[in-house]
Amino acid sequence: MYLAIKEIKHNKFRYGLIIFTIFLVSYLIFFLTGLAFGLANNNRSSIDNWHADNVVISQYANDNLSSSEIQSNALPEISGSSSDYAYLGQMMGVASRKNEKKANISVFGIQFNKFLKPKLIQGRMPQKANEVVVDNGLEATKLGQKIKINNVDEVYTVVGLTTRNKYTTSPVVYLRLTDYQTLRYGPGSSNKKINAIVLKNSAGIKKETQFTTLTTNELINNIPGYAPEVKTFALMIGALFVIIAFIVGIFMYILTIEKTAVYGVLRAQGISGGTLVKSLIWESSLLGIAGIGLGIIADVATALTLPAAVPFLNNAFLVSGFSLVLLLMIILGSLFSISKILRVDPLDAIGGV
C-alpha cells in the first residue's frame, strides 16, 4: 500500500484522470440502476404491497391480470381461511378533476375488510358508495376532492391517500368492489365480473380447467412491457461493468509500460515481483474506492434533486452490491499488467534509461 500511495501522490494528474473516468462510469451505473429500479417499482409496487403468494385468473387471459375476467356467479371453490383470500377487480382508466388535467390511472376494486386494502398516509378507508383511496402519485390530489373516472356520471370522493401503490406505472385508485363493478359494467347490470382471486398462506382452489394459478412474481413478469424493460436495463448495466474493466486495464497497462524503468530499478534493489503486483492491486483498489465513492455521492445528490415525476428510486442493497462488483471489475482490469511487471528485466530496464 505504501508504494501505491506514493505513486498516486507522485502522478496526481494521471491518476486523477483514472478516478474521474471511474466516477463517470460508476455514476452512470448507479443512475441507470435507480431508473431501472424506479420504473420496475412503478410497475409492481401495488402487487408487492399485497404480501400475497398466488393469484387465480382466467385460463384465457394469457397470464395477464387486465385480460382476465371471472364471472361472479362462477367462482371456484376456495380452501383455507376466509381471511387468506380476496377478490380483485382491475381496469385501466382516466381520472378527471375540476380545473386539473386528465391523468391515466389503474383502478382496483377491492374488499376493504381484506388484506388487499392499502396502507394509508392520510384519511380513512371508504365506508360508503363512491368513496375512494388514491395513490399520491396522482398529482394535486387531496382529501375531499371530487374525481370522475372514464367520464361516467358517477362522482367519487377522495377519503384516503396512500403512497407507492402503482400498477403499470399508473397511480392506483381503490374503489369498493361493488363500486368497481358498477363503474365497469354499469348500474344494475347482471354481468358482474372480477379479474382475480388473490391468495396467501394456505389458501388455494381446486384444480379446474378454466382457471390459472400464478405466483405474484409470475403475475408481475407478465405485466406488458415489464420483463423487456428490466432485461434492457440489466444488459446496459452489465455492459458498463465490462467496459470499466477494459478502461482501467488499458490505463494501468499504459502506466505500467511508462514505469518499466522504475520497476527495473526496484527489482534491482531486491524488491520482489509479488510486492510490485500487490502495489498494483492496491493502486487500482484505492482508485476504485475514490471513483466509486464520488459516484455514490453524485447519485444520492441526483436522487434529492430530481422531480417527483421522474421514476428514480435508489436501493441501498443494489447500490452496495454493484459497488462491490464494480470494484472487483476494476481490480480485475488492472491485472492485465501483471505479466508485464513480472517480465521486467532489471538490466534491460536500467539499460534502456
VENWOFEN-V195837 format. One record per pair of residues at least 4 apart in sequence whose C-alpha atoms are under 8 Angstrom apart, sorted by the first residue. I is the first residue (numbers start at 1). J is the second residue. D is the distance in Angstrom with one decimal. If there is no record, write none. Layout:
i->I j->J d->D
i->I j->J d->D
//
This chain:
i->1 j->5 d->6.2
i->1 j->278 d->7.6
i->1 j->279 d->5.8
i->1 j->282 d->5.6
i->1 j->283 d->7.5
i->2 j->6 d->6.2
i->2 j->279 d->7.8
i->3 j->7 d->6.1
i->3 j->279 d->5.9
i->4 j->8 d->6.2
i->4 j->279 d->5.1
i->4 j->280 d->6.8
i->4 j->282 d->6.0
i->4 j->283 d->4.9
i->5 j->9 d->6.2
i->5 j->283 d->7.2
i->6 j->10 d->6.1
i->7 j->11 d->6.3
i->8 j->12 d->5.8
i->8 j->15 d->6.2
i->8 j->283 d->7.4
i->11 j->15 d->6.3
i->12 j->16 d->5.7
i->13 j->17 d->6.3
i->14 j->18 d->6.7
i->15 j->19 d->6.2
i->15 j->287 d->7.5
i->16 j->20 d->6.1
i->17 j->21 d->6.1
i->18 j->22 d->6.2
i->18 j->248 d->7.2
i->18 j->251 d->7.3
i->18 j->287 d->7.2
i->19 j->23 d->6.0
i->19 j->287 d->5.6
i->19 j->288 d->7.0
i->19 j->290 d->6.5
i->19 j->291 d->4.8
i->20 j->24 d->6.2
i->20 j->291 d->6.4
i->21 j->25 d->6.4
i->21 j->291 d->7.6
i->22 j->26 d->5.9
i->22 j->244 d->7.1
i->22 j->248 d->8.0
i->22 j->287 d->8.0
i->22 j->288 d->6.7
i->22 j->291 d->5.0
i->22 j->292 d->6.7
i->23 j->27 d->5.9
i->23 j->290 d->7.9
i->23 j->291 d->4.2
i->23 j->292 d->5.7
i->23 j->293 d->7.8
i->23 j->294 d->5.9
i->23 j->295 d->5.0
i->24 j->28 d->6.2
i->24 j->295 d->7.0
i->25 j->29 d->6.2
i->25 j->240 d->7.1
i->25 j->244 d->6.8
i->26 j->30 d->6.2
i->26 j->291 d->7.4
i->26 j->292 d->5.8
i->26 j->295 d->5.4
i->26 j->296 d->7.8
i->26 j->323 d->8.0
i->26 j->326 d->7.6
i->27 j->31 d->5.9
i->27 j->292 d->7.6
i->27 j->294 d->7.9
i->27 j->295 d->4.3
i->27 j->296 d->6.7
i->27 j->298 d->6.8
i->27 j->299 d->6.2
i->28 j->32 d->6.0
i->29 j->33 d->6.0
i->29 j->237 d->5.9
i->29 j->240 d->6.9
i->30 j->34 d->6.1
i->30 j->295 d->7.5
i->30 j->296 d->7.3
i->30 j->299 d->6.4
i->30 j->319 d->6.6
i->31 j->35 d->6.3
i->31 j->299 d->6.3
i->32 j->36 d->6.0
i->32 j->233 d->7.1
i->32 j->237 d->7.1
i->33 j->37 d->6.0
i->33 j->233 d->7.6
i->33 j->237 d->7.5
i->33 j->314 d->7.5
i->33 j->318 d->7.8
i->33 j->319 d->7.9
i->34 j->38 d->5.9
i->34 j->312 d->5.1
i->34 j->313 d->4.9
i->34 j->314 d->4.9
i->34 j->315 d->7.2
i->35 j->39 d->6.0
i->35 j->311 d->6.1
i->35 j->312 d->4.6
i->35 j->313 d->6.6
i->36 j->40 d->6.1
i->36 j->229 d->7.9
i->36 j->230 d->6.7
i->36 j->233 d->6.1
i->36 j->312 d->7.7
i->37 j->41 d->5.9
i->37 j->312 d->7.2
i->37 j->313 d->6.0
i->37 j->314 d->7.2
i->37 j->315 d->7.5
i->38 j->42 d->6.2
i->38 j->311 d->4.8
i->38 j->312 d->4.6
i->38 j->313 d->4.5
i->38 j->314 d->7.5
i->39 j->43 d->6.4
i->39 j->169 d->7.1
i->39 j->311 d->5.5
i->39 j->312 d->7.2
i->40 j->44 d->6.4
i->40 j->226 d->7.1
i->40 j->230 d->7.1
i->41 j->45 d->5.1
i->41 j->166 d->7.8
i->42 j->164 d->7.6
i->42 j->165 d->7.7
i->42 j->166 d->5.3
i->42 j->167 d->6.3
i->42 j->168 d->6.5
i->42 j->169 d->4.5
i->42 j->170 d->7.3
i->42 j->311 d->7.3
i->43 j->166 d->6.2
i->43 j->167 d->4.8
i->43 j->168 d->4.1
i->43 j->169 d->4.7
i->43 j->170 d->7.7
i->43 j->223 d->7.8
i->43 j->226 d->7.1
i->44 j->48 d->6.3
i->44 j->166 d->6.5
i->44 j->167 d->5.5
i->44 j->168 d->6.9
i->44 j->169 d->8.0
i->44 j->220 d->6.3
i->45 j->49 d->6.2
i->45 j->164 d->6.2
i->45 j->165 d->5.3
i->45 j->166 d->5.5
i->45 j->167 d->6.7
i->46 j->50 d->6.9
i->46 j->164 d->7.1
i->46 j->165 d->4.2
i->46 j->166 d->5.1
i->46 j->167 d->5.9
i->46 j->172 d->7.6
i->47 j->51 d->7.6
i->47 j->167 d->7.6
i->47 j->216 d->7.3
i->47 j->220 d->7.7
i->48 j->52 d->7.8
i->48 j->216 d->7.9
i->49 j->118 d->7.5
i->49 j->165 d->7.5
i->50 j->115 d->6.8
i->50 j->116 d->5.5
i->51 j->200 d->7.7
i->52 j->198 d->6.9
i->52 j->199 d->6.0
i->52 j->200 d->4.7
i->52 j->201 d->7.7
i->52 j->216 d->6.9
i->53 j->198 d->7.8
i->53 j->199 d->6.0
i->53 j->200 d->4.7
i->53 j->201 d->6.9
i->53 j->215 d->5.8
i->53 j->216 d->6.0
i->54 j->198 d->6.1
i->54 j->199 d->5.1
i->54 j->200 d->6.4
i->54 j->213 d->6.5
i->54 j->214 d->5.5
i->54 j->215 d->4.3
i->54 j->216 d->5.5
i->55 j->196 d->6.5
i->55 j->197 d->5.7
i->55 j->198 d->4.5
i->55 j->199 d->5.9
i->55 j->213 d->5.7
i->55 j->214 d->5.2
i->55 j->215 d->6.1
i->55 j->216 d->6.4
i->55 j->219 d->7.5
i->56 j->196 d->5.4
i->56 j->197 d->5.0
i->56 j->198 d->6.4
i->56 j->199 d->7.7
i->56 j->211 d->6.5
i->56 j->212 d->5.6
i->56 j->213 d->4.4
i->56 j->214 d->6.3
i->57 j->61 d->7.2
i->57 j->63 d->7.4
i->57 j->65 d->6.9
i->57 j->68 d->5.8
i->57 j->69 d->7.4
i->57 j->70 d->7.3
i->57 j->195 d->6.5
i->57 j->196 d->4.8
i->57 j->197 d->6.8
i->57 j->211 d->5.7
i->57 j->212 d->5.4
i->57 j->213 d->6.5
i->57 j->214 d->7.9
i->58 j->68 d->5.1
i->58 j->69 d->6.0
i->58 j->70 d->6.2
i->58 j->195 d->7.7
i->58 j->196 d->7.6
i->58 j->210 d->6.1
i->58 j->211 d->4.7
i->58 j->212 d->5.9
i->59 j->63 d->7.6
i->59 j->68 d->7.9
i->59 j->209 d->7.2
i->59 j->210 d->5.1
i->59 j->211 d->4.5
i->59 j->212 d->5.0
i->60 j->68 d->7.1
i->60 j->210 d->7.6
i->61 j->65 d->7.1
i->61 j->66 d->7.9
i->61 j->67 d->4.9
i->61 j->68 d->4.7
i->61 j->69 d->7.7
i->62 j->67 d->7.6
i->63 j->68 d->8.0
i->63 j->212 d->7.7
i->63 j->214 d->7.7
i->63 j->219 d->6.6
i->63 j->222 d->6.3
i->64 j->68 d->6.5
i->64 j->219 d->7.0
i->64 j->222 d->6.0
i->64 j->223 d->6.5
i->64 j->224 d->7.9
i->65 j->90 d->7.5
i->65 j->195 d->6.5
i->65 j->196 d->7.2
i->65 j->219 d->7.3
i->65 j->223 d->7.8
i->66 j->90 d->6.3
i->66 j->91 d->6.2
i->66 j->195 d->7.1
i->67 j->195 d->7.8
i->68 j->195 d->5.0
i->68 j->196 d->7.0
i->69 j->193 d->6.1
i->69 j->194 d->5.8
i->69 j->195 d->4.8
i->69 j->196 d->7.4
i->70 j->74 d->7.1
i->70 j->75 d->6.9
i->70 j->193 d->5.4
i->70 j->194 d->5.3
i->70 j->195 d->5.8
i->70 j->196 d->7.0
i->71 j->75 d->6.6
i->71 j->191 d->7.5
i->71 j->192 d->6.5
i->71 j->193 d->4.5
i->71 j->194 d->6.6
i->72 j->192 d->5.9
i->72 j->193 d->5.0
i->72 j->194 d->6.5
i->76 j->205 d->6.5
i->76 j->206 d->7.2
i->76 j->208 d->7.8
i->77 j->205 d->5.8
i->77 j->206 d->6.5
i->78 j->203 d->6.8
i->78 j->204 d->5.6
i->78 j->205 d->4.6
i->78 j->206 d->7.1
i->79 j->202 d->7.9
i->79 j->203 d->5.4
i->79 j->204 d->5.3
i->79 j->205 d->6.0
i->79 j->206 d->7.9
i->80 j->84 d->6.8
i->80 j->202 d->5.9
i->80 j->203 d->4.4
i->80 j->204 d->6.8
i->81 j->85 d->7.5
i->81 j->202 d->7.9
i->81 j->203 d->6.7
i->83 j->114 d->6.6
i->83 j->115 d->7.5
i->84 j->115 d->7.8
i->84 j->199 d->5.9
i->84 j->200 d->5.3
i->84 j->201 d->6.4
i->84 j->202 d->7.5
i->84 j->203 d->5.8
i->85 j->114 d->7.8
i->85 j->197 d->6.7
i->85 j->198 d->5.5
i->85 j->199 d->4.5
i->85 j->200 d->6.4
i->85 j->203 d->6.5
i->86 j->110 d->7.6
i->86 j->111 d->7.0
i->86 j->114 d->6.2
i->86 j->115 d->7.2
i->86 j->116 d->7.0
i->86 j->197 d->5.7
i->86 j->198 d->5.3
i->86 j->199 d->6.8
i->87 j->110 d->6.4
i->87 j->111 d->6.9
i->87 j->194 d->7.0
i->87 j->195 d->7.9
i->87 j->196 d->6.1
i->87 j->197 d->4.7
i->87 j->198 d->6.3
i->88 j->108 d->6.9
i->88 j->109 d->5.7
i->88 j->110 d->5.3
i->88 j->111 d->7.8
i->88 j->177 d->7.3
i->88 j->194 d->5.9
i->88 j->195 d->5.8
i->88 j->196 d->5.2
i->88 j->197 d->6.0
i->88 j->198 d->7.1
i->89 j->107 d->7.9
i->89 j->108 d->5.6
i->89 j->109 d->4.5
i->89 j->110 d->6.6
i->89 j->177 d->6.7
i->89 j->180 d->6.9
i->89 j->181 d->7.7
i->89 j->193 d->7.7
i->89 j->194 d->4.7
i->89 j->195 d->4.8
i->89 j->196 d->6.7
i->90 j->106 d->7.2
i->90 j->107 d->5.5
i->90 j->108 d->4.7
i->90 j->109 d->6.2
i->90 j->194 d->7.6
i->90 j->195 d->6.1
i->91 j->106 d->6.0
i->91 j->107 d->5.2
i->91 j->108 d->6.9
i->92 j->104 d->7.6
i->92 j->105 d->6.1
i->92 j->106 d->4.6
i->92 j->107 d->5.9
i->93 j->104 d->6.0
i->93 j->105 d->5.2
i->93 j->106 d->5.9
i->93 j->107 d->6.5
i->93 j->149 d->6.5
i->93 j->150 d->5.8
i->94 j->102 d->6.5
i->94 j->103 d->5.5
i->94 j->104 d->4.6
i->94 j->105 d->5.6
i->94 j->149 d->5.6
i->94 j->150 d->5.1
i->94 j->151 d->7.9
i->95 j->102 d->5.6
i->95 j->103 d->5.3
i->95 j->104 d->6.3
i->95 j->105 d->6.5
i->95 j->147 d->6.5
i->95 j->148 d->5.6
i->95 j->149 d->4.7
i->95 j->150 d->6.4
i->95 j->151 d->8.0
i->96 j->100 d->7.0
i->96 j->101 d->6.7
i->96 j->102 d->4.6
i->96 j->103 d->6.7
i->96 j->147 d->5.7
i->96 j->148 d->5.2
i->96 j->149 d->6.4
i->96 j->150 d->7.8
i->96 j->151 d->7.4
i->97 j->101 d->7.1
i->97 j->102 d->7.0
i->97 j->146 d->6.6
i->97 j->147 d->4.9
i->97 j->148 d->6.5
i->98 j->146 d->7.7
i->98 j->147 d->7.5
i->103 j->138 d->7.4
i->104 j->170 d->6.2
i->104 j->171 d->7.7
i->105 j->138 d->7.9
i->105 j->170 d->5.0
i->105 j->171 d->5.3
i->105 j->172 d->5.9
i->105 j->173 d->6.8
i->106 j->166 d->7.6
i->106 j->167 d->6.4
i->106 j->168 d->7.8
i->106 j->170 d->5.8
i->106 j->171 d->6.1
i->106 j->172 d->4.7
i->106 j->173 d->6.2
i->107 j->172 d->5.7
i->107 j->173 d->4.9
i->107 j->174 d->6.1
i->107 j->175 d->7.3
i->107 j->180 d->7.9
i->108 j->172 d->6.7
i->108 j->173 d->6.1
i->108 j->174 d->4.9
i->108 j->175 d->6.2
i->108 j->177 d->8.0
i->108 j->180 d->7.4
i->109 j->174 d->5.9
i->109 j->175 d->4.8
i->109 j->176 d->5.4
i->109 j->177 d->4.2
i->109 j->178 d->7.5
i->109 j->179 d->7.3
i->109 j->180 d->5.0
i->109 j->181 d->7.7
i->110 j->114 d->8.0
i->110 j->116 d->6.7
i->110 j->117 d->7.1
i->110 j->174 d->6.9
i->110 j->175 d->6.4
i->110 j->176 d->5.3
i->110 j->177 d->4.7
i->111 j->116 d->7.2
i->111 j->117 d->7.2
i->111 j->176 d->6.0
i->111 j->177 d->5.9
i->112 j->116 d->7.1
i->112 j->117 d->5.2
i->112 j->125 d->7.2
i->112 j->126 d->7.6
i->112 j->176 d->6.8
i->113 j->117 d->7.3
i->118 j->162 d->6.6
i->118 j->165 d->7.7
i->119 j->162 d->6.0
i->119 j->163 d->7.8
i->120 j->124 d->7.2
i->120 j->160 d->6.5
i->120 j->161 d->5.7
i->120 j->162 d->4.6
i->120 j->163 d->7.5
i->121 j->160 d->7.7
i->121 j->161 d->5.8
i->121 j->162 d->5.3
i->121 j->163 d->7.0
i->122 j->143 d->8.0
i->122 j->160 d->5.6
i->122 j->161 d->5.1
i->122 j->162 d->7.0
i->123 j->143 d->6.9
i->123 j->159 d->5.6
i->123 j->160 d->4.2
i->123 j->161 d->6.3
i->124 j->159 d->5.9
i->124 j->160 d->4.9
i->125 j->132 d->7.7
i->125 j->133 d->6.9
i->125 j->159 d->6.8
i->125 j->160 d->6.1
i->126 j->131 d->5.1
i->126 j->132 d->5.9
i->126 j->133 d->7.1
i->126 j->159 d->6.6
i->126 j->160 d->7.6
i->126 j->175 d->7.8
i->126 j->176 d->7.3
i->127 j->131 d->7.1
i->129 j->176 d->7.5
i->129 j->179 d->6.6
i->130 j->154 d->7.6
i->130 j->155 d->6.8
i->130 j->156 d->4.7
i->130 j->157 d->6.4
i->130 j->175 d->7.4
i->130 j->176 d->7.9
i->130 j->179 d->6.5
i->131 j->156 d->5.6
i->131 j->157 d->4.9
i->131 j->158 d->6.1
i->131 j->159 d->6.2
i->131 j->175 d->6.9
i->131 j->176 d->7.8
i->132 j->156 d->6.5
i->132 j->157 d->6.1
i->132 j->158 d->5.1
i->132 j->159 d->6.0
i->132 j->160 d->6.8
i->132 j->173 d->6.7
i->132 j->174 d->5.5
i->132 j->175 d->5.1
i->132 j->176 d->7.5
i->133 j->158 d->5.9
i->133 j->159 d->6.0
i->133 j->160 d->4.5
i->133 j->161 d->5.5
i->133 j->162 d->7.0
i->133 j->173 d->5.9
i->133 j->174 d->5.0
i->133 j->175 d->6.9
i->134 j->138 d->7.3
i->134 j->141 d->7.9
i->134 j->158 d->6.7
i->134 j->160 d->6.4
i->134 j->161 d->5.1
i->134 j->162 d->6.1
i->134 j->171 d->7.5
i->134 j->172 d->6.2
i->134 j->173 d->4.6
i->134 j->174 d->6.3
i->135 j->161 d->5.7
i->135 j->162 d->4.7
i->135 j->163 d->5.1
i->135 j->164 d->6.9
i->135 j->165 d->5.9
i->135 j->166 d->7.4
i->135 j->171 d->5.4
i->135 j->172 d->5.6
i->135 j->173 d->6.4
i->136 j->141 d->6.8
i->136 j->161 d->6.1
i->136 j->162 d->6.0
i->136 j->163 d->5.5
i->136 j->164 d->7.8
i->136 j->171 d->7.4
i->137 j->163 d->7.1
i->137 j->164 d->7.6
i->137 j->170 d->8.0
i->137 j->171 d->5.5
i->138 j->171 d->5.9
i->141 j->145 d->6.8
i->142 j->158 d->7.1
i->142 j->161 d->7.6
i->143 j->158 d->5.3
i->143 j->159 d->5.5
i->143 j->160 d->6.4
i->143 j->161 d->7.3
i->144 j->157 d->5.9
i->144 j->158 d->5.2
i->144 j->159 d->6.0
i->145 j->157 d->5.8
i->145 j->158 d->5.4
i->146 j->155 d->6.4
i->146 j->156 d->5.6
i->146 j->157 d->4.7
i->146 j->158 d->6.5
i->147 j->155 d->5.8
i->147 j->156 d->5.2
i->147 j->157 d->6.5
i->147 j->158 d->7.6
i->148 j->152 d->6.7
i->148 j->153 d->7.6
i->148 j->154 d->6.6
i->148 j->155 d->5.2
i->148 j->156 d->6.2
i->149 j->154 d->7.9
i->149 j->155 d->7.9
i->152 j->183 d->7.6
i->154 j->183 d->8.0
i->165 j->171 d->6.4
i->165 j->172 d->6.0
i->166 j->170 d->5.4
i->166 j->171 d->4.5
i->166 j->172 d->5.3
i->167 j->171 d->6.6
i->167 j->172 d->6.5
i->168 j->223 d->7.1
i->168 j->224 d->7.9
i->175 j->179 d->6.1
i->175 j->180 d->5.9
i->176 j->180 d->6.2
i->177 j->181 d->6.3
i->178 j->182 d->6.3
i->179 j->183 d->6.1
i->180 j->184 d->6.1
i->181 j->185 d->5.6
i->181 j->186 d->7.2
i->181 j->192 d->6.1
i->181 j->193 d->7.0
i->181 j->194 d->7.8
i->182 j->186 d->4.6
i->182 j->187 d->4.9
i->182 j->188 d->7.5
i->182 j->189 d->7.5
i->183 j->187 d->7.5
i->185 j->189 d->6.2
i->185 j->191 d->6.9
i->185 j->192 d->6.8
i->199 j->203 d->5.7
i->199 j->204 d->6.7
i->207 j->211 d->7.7
i->214 j->218 d->5.8
i->214 j->219 d->6.1
i->215 j->219 d->6.3
i->216 j->220 d->6.2
i->217 j->221 d->6.1
i->218 j->222 d->6.4
i->219 j->223 d->6.7
i->220 j->226 d->7.6
i->221 j->226 d->6.2
i->221 j->227 d->5.6
i->222 j->226 d->7.1
i->222 j->227 d->7.3
i->223 j->227 d->7.6
i->225 j->229 d->6.1
i->226 j->230 d->6.3
i->227 j->231 d->6.2
i->228 j->232 d->6.0
i->229 j->233 d->6.5
i->230 j->234 d->6.1
i->231 j->235 d->6.1
i->232 j->236 d->6.4
i->233 j->237 d->6.1
i->234 j->238 d->6.0
i->235 j->239 d->6.1
i->236 j->240 d->6.4
i->237 j->241 d->6.6
i->238 j->242 d->6.7
i->239 j->243 d->6.2
i->240 j->244 d->6.1
i->241 j->245 d->6.5
i->241 j->326 d->6.3
i->241 j->329 d->6.7
i->242 j->246 d->6.5
i->242 j->329 d->7.3
i->243 j->247 d->6.2
i->244 j->248 d->6.1
i->244 j->326 d->8.0
i->244 j->329 d->7.2
i->244 j->330 d->6.7
i->244 j->333 d->7.9
i->245 j->249 d->6.0
i->245 j->329 d->5.1
i->245 j->330 d->5.1
i->245 j->331 d->7.8
i->245 j->332 d->6.7
i->245 j->333 d->4.4
i->245 j->334 d->7.7
i->246 j->250 d->6.1
i->246 j->333 d->5.8
i->247 j->251 d->6.3
i->247 j->333 d->7.6
i->248 j->252 d->6.0
i->248 j->330 d->6.1
i->248 j->333 d->5.6
i->248 j->334 d->6.2
i->249 j->253 d->6.0
i->249 j->330 d->7.6
i->249 j->332 d->7.8
i->249 j->333 d->4.1
i->249 j->334 d->4.6
i->249 j->335 d->7.2
i->249 j->336 d->6.0
i->249 j->337 d->7.5
i->250 j->254 d->6.2
i->250 j->333 d->7.9
i->250 j->334 d->8.0
i->251 j->255 d->6.3
i->252 j->256 d->6.0
i->252 j->334 d->5.8
i->252 j->337 d->6.8
i->253 j->257 d->6.3
i->253 j->334 d->7.3
i->253 j->336 d->6.8
i->253 j->337 d->5.1
i->254 j->258 d->6.3
i->255 j->259 d->6.2
i->256 j->260 d->6.2
i->256 j->337 d->6.7
i->256 j->340 d->7.5
i->256 j->341 d->7.3
i->257 j->340 d->7.8
i->259 j->263 d->6.2
i->260 j->264 d->6.1
i->260 j->341 d->7.7
i->260 j->344 d->6.9
i->260 j->349 d->6.3
i->261 j->265 d->6.3
i->261 j->346 d->7.9
i->261 j->349 d->4.7
i->261 j->350 d->5.8
i->261 j->352 d->7.3
i->261 j->353 d->6.7
i->262 j->266 d->6.3
i->262 j->349 d->7.9
i->263 j->267 d->6.1
i->263 j->276 d->7.9
i->263 j->341 d->7.2
i->263 j->344 d->7.0
i->263 j->346 d->7.7
i->263 j->349 d->7.8
i->264 j->268 d->6.1
i->264 j->344 d->6.1
i->264 j->345 d->6.1
i->264 j->346 d->4.0
i->264 j->347 d->7.2
i->264 j->348 d->7.7
i->264 j->349 d->5.0
i->264 j->350 d->6.1
i->265 j->269 d->6.3
i->265 j->346 d->6.2
i->265 j->349 d->7.5
i->265 j->350 d->6.5
i->266 j->270 d->6.6
i->266 j->271 d->5.6
i->267 j->271 d->5.0
i->267 j->272 d->6.3
i->267 j->273 d->7.3
i->267 j->345 d->7.9
i->267 j->346 d->6.0
i->268 j->346 d->5.4
i->268 j->347 d->7.9
i->271 j->275 d->6.7
i->271 j->276 d->7.6
i->272 j->276 d->6.7
i->273 j->277 d->6.2
i->273 j->341 d->6.9
i->273 j->342 d->5.6
i->274 j->278 d->6.2
i->275 j->279 d->6.2
i->276 j->280 d->6.3
i->276 j->341 d->7.4
i->277 j->281 d->6.3
i->277 j->338 d->6.3
i->277 j->341 d->7.3
i->278 j->282 d->6.1
i->279 j->283 d->6.1
i->280 j->284 d->6.3
i->280 j->334 d->7.3
i->281 j->285 d->6.1
i->281 j->331 d->6.3
i->281 j->334 d->7.1
i->281 j->335 d->7.5
i->282 j->286 d->6.0
i->283 j->287 d->6.2
i->284 j->288 d->5.9
i->284 j->330 d->6.6
i->284 j->331 d->5.7
i->284 j->334 d->6.4
i->285 j->289 d->6.1
i->285 j->327 d->6.9
i->285 j->330 d->7.4
i->285 j->331 d->6.3
i->286 j->290 d->6.2
i->287 j->291 d->6.1
i->288 j->292 d->5.8
i->288 j->327 d->5.7
i->288 j->330 d->6.4
i->288 j->331 d->8.0
i->289 j->293 d->5.8
i->289 j->327 d->7.0
i->290 j->294 d->6.3
i->291 j->295 d->6.2
i->292 j->296 d->6.2
i->292 j->323 d->6.7
i->292 j->326 d->8.0
i->292 j->327 d->7.7
i->293 j->297 d->6.3
i->294 j->298 d->6.2
i->295 j->299 d->6.1
i->296 j->300 d->6.2
i->296 j->319 d->8.0
i->297 j->301 d->6.2
i->298 j->302 d->6.1
i->299 j->303 d->6.3
i->300 j->304 d->6.4
i->301 j->305 d->6.4
i->302 j->306 d->6.0
i->303 j->312 d->6.9
i->303 j->313 d->7.3
i->303 j->314 d->7.4
i->306 j->310 d->6.7
i->306 j->312 d->7.9
i->314 j->319 d->7.5
i->315 j->319 d->6.1
i->316 j->320 d->6.0
i->317 j->321 d->6.0
i->318 j->322 d->5.9
i->319 j->323 d->6.0
i->320 j->324 d->6.4
i->321 j->325 d->6.3
i->322 j->326 d->5.9
i->323 j->327 d->6.1
i->324 j->328 d->6.2
i->325 j->329 d->6.2
i->326 j->330 d->6.2
i->327 j->331 d->6.3
i->328 j->332 d->6.1
i->329 j->333 d->6.0
i->330 j->334 d->6.4
i->331 j->335 d->6.5
i->332 j->336 d->7.5
i->334 j->338 d->7.9
i->337 j->341 d->6.4
i->338 j->342 d->6.2
i->339 j->343 d->6.1
i->340 j->344 d->6.5
i->344 j->348 d->7.9
i->344 j->349 d->7.0
i->345 j->349 d->6.0
i->346 j->350 d->6.0
i->347 j->351 d->5.8
i->348 j->352 d->5.9
i->349 j->353 d->6.7
//
